[in-house]
Amino acid sequence: MPAPKPRTLPHGLQEAVELYGKRYSDLQDPSWQNYLAGFRWREGEPEEPEAWLDLYRDLLRAGVVPGSN
């Protein structure tokens, strides 16, 4: 199965990938990027990269693996 192509990322998410991608290598994975970019927020997408990092870490702690569910 071919790797998913990254979609256009929200600005805050793109910034999170750039700022935290070395420490959290999954953020550089197109599967994770697409999963996060498709996440539905109750009150609009955050602009802050820290909010995207928090979402990623919460999902990781919950055992989420993009593409496996």
N, C-alpha and C positions, 0 to 999 in steps of 0.2 A: 504494500500500500504506500503510495507516495506521501511525502510529508505535506502537511497542509500549508497553503500559501498564506503568508501574513496579510491581514486586512489592514486598512488604514487605521492606525491607532489613535485614540483620543490623546490630546496633547499631554495631559497629566500622566497617562500610562506610558507614553513614549519617554517622557522625562524620567519616570521611575525606572524604566529599562536602562536608560543611560546612566542614571545615578547609582543604581543598586544591582545592575546586571552582573558585575564581577563577583559580588558577594553571594548573590542568589542567582546562580546560573540558569535555573529554570525560567527566569524572566526573559531570557534570550531565546527560549524555545517558542517557535511559532504556534504550537499547540496551546501553550499557556497564554500567549499573547491574544490569540483568537478567543480563548475561553474568557479571559478577563475583559476584553473589549466587548464581548457579547453580554456581559453581566448587566442585569436591569437594576438600576438604583431607584430607590423610592423618591428621592428628591433631586434627580439630575446627577450627571457624572461629576465627580470632583475634579477640580483643576490641580489640586496638590498631589505631587508624586507620593507623598507619605501615605495618603489615603489609599492609593492603589497598592502600595507595599503592604499596608495593613490588611487589605482584602486578600492579597496573595497569601500572606502568612496565616490568616484565619482559615482559608481554604486548605492550605497545606496541612495545618494541624488537624483539620476535620477529615483528612485522608482523601481529599479530592485528587483524582488523576484525570486530567482532560483527555477525552477520547475513549475512556474506558467505561463510562456509564452509559 
